[in-house]
Amino acid sequence: MTWTIHPVNRFAEFSDQWDTLVRSRPGTPILESAFLQPLVDTFGQGDERLCLHHHNGLLRAAAILQSRRKGMWQTFQPSQLPLGAWISDGNVDLASACRELMRQLPGLSLGIGLTQLDARIQARPDDAPLVRTQDYIQTAWVDIDRSFDVYWEERGKNLKQNTRKQRNKLQTEGVVTRLECITDAKDVSKAIADYGLLESAGWKSADGTAIHPDNAQGHFYRKMLENFCQLGQARIYHYWFDDKVVAMDLCVHDDAVIVILKTAYDESFKSVSPSTLMRQIEFQLLFDEKKFKRIEFYGKVMEWHTRWTDNARPVYHANAYRHALVLSLLDLRATMRKSTAQPATVAETDHA
């Protein structure tokens, strides 16, 4: 087994191999090159490294790494990426692969942090002298393995009653609702503009994280969704009250899973929960379609997730070190920081 290390600007040259590996693990569309290439182009620093692990001519594991500080590396992890930029065929020992990779990375490599690993995709290793793992979040999903009527009956009384009341209220007021699904690349630019209007009118505008067609967020989501539309793997849901868009979901998928990346709604209609009404119809169509096995949220389980599902599983960080002394020094540093009440960043502890 050998690792080869390349500058990240060569990612396109290896995208076919990368995608073949990703697609061998159904349920990970967010790790396809259609997602990662615009992410690197928009948010990368340019010094990231593409790491490819071959055995008998086949790509068995791959990662995009960035240098965090002297001797320490971490998976490329901008906030737009729900999982770390690491994928394997499921049969690669994580600790052994990282140990070998450290020997190939430039300079003196002392440790690698693999961030936000899905326990369904990458088995969590046991802690060992040179390996540590840490819980990150629980993420929720919905199994599409029964009829929608059965699924809906399983939901809590409050969700069912509230959606019924809200629909009755809209009907009484004469509001016509409809759900539109965009899948054509030529319509993405307008859809991102629509989405940006929803976010910019809400709390995300105040904290600077809202998508806008002219900011980096907008550039990334437009290019990424155009890529997935061209592959037939994107769905942009618009929910309308009469002639006004009041809620949207941005989604990508493979043949097994659809991932809801982002949701926005018009906060002036908060009293009738347009995103909830949208999702009820959206889920009903997905259940009736029977194309996918799961709907993934890929984010920290929130109270509203629990209205839609009881399922949750861990996403975790894994850290591998070249020498036990490195881990001992990091533990000592963390202990000293705690004793002086100085908070450490993720990159400054063994919780990379």
Secondary structure as GFF3:
##gff-version 3
##sequence-region A 1 352
A	DSSP	beta_strand	2	7	.	.	.	ID=ss1
A	DSSP	three_ten_helix	8	14	.	.	.	ID=ss2
A	DSSP	alpha_helix	15	23	.	.	.	ID=ss3
A	DSSP	three_ten_helix	29	31	.	.	.	ID=ss4
A	DSSP	alpha_helix	33	43	.	.	.	ID=ss5
A	DSSP	beta_strand	49	55	.	.	.	ID=ss6
A	DSSP	beta_strand	58	69	.	.	.	ID=ss7
A	DSSP	beta_strand	72	75	.	.	.	ID=ss8
A	DSSP	beta_strand	86	88	.	.	.	ID=ss9
A	DSSP	alpha_helix	94	104	.	.	.	ID=ss10
A	DSSP	beta_strand	111	118	.	.	.	ID=ss11
A	DSSP	beta_strand	131	143	.	.	.	ID=ss12
A	DSSP	alpha_helix	148	154	.	.	.	ID=ss13
A	DSSP	alpha_helix	157	172	.	.	.	ID=ss14
A	DSSP	beta_strand	177	182	.	.	.	ID=ss15
A	DSSP	three_ten_helix	185	187	.	.	.	ID=ss16
A	DSSP	alpha_helix	188	200	.	.	.	ID=ss17
A	DSSP	alpha_helix	203	207	.	.	.	ID=ss18
A	DSSP	alpha_helix	216	230	.	.	.	ID=ss19
A	DSSP	beta_strand	234	241	.	.	.	ID=ss20
A	DSSP	beta_strand	244	253	.	.	.	ID=ss21
A	DSSP	beta_strand	257	265	.	.	.	ID=ss22
A	DSSP	three_ten_helix	267	272	.	.	.	ID=ss23
A	DSSP	alpha_helix	274	289	.	.	.	ID=ss24
A	DSSP	beta_strand	294	300	.	.	.	ID=ss25
A	DSSP	alpha_helix	305	308	.	.	.	ID=ss26
A	DSSP	beta_strand	312	321	.	.	.	ID=ss27
A	DSSP	alpha_helix	324	339	.	.	.	ID=ss28
A	DSSP	three_ten_helix	346	348	.	.	.	ID=ss29
###
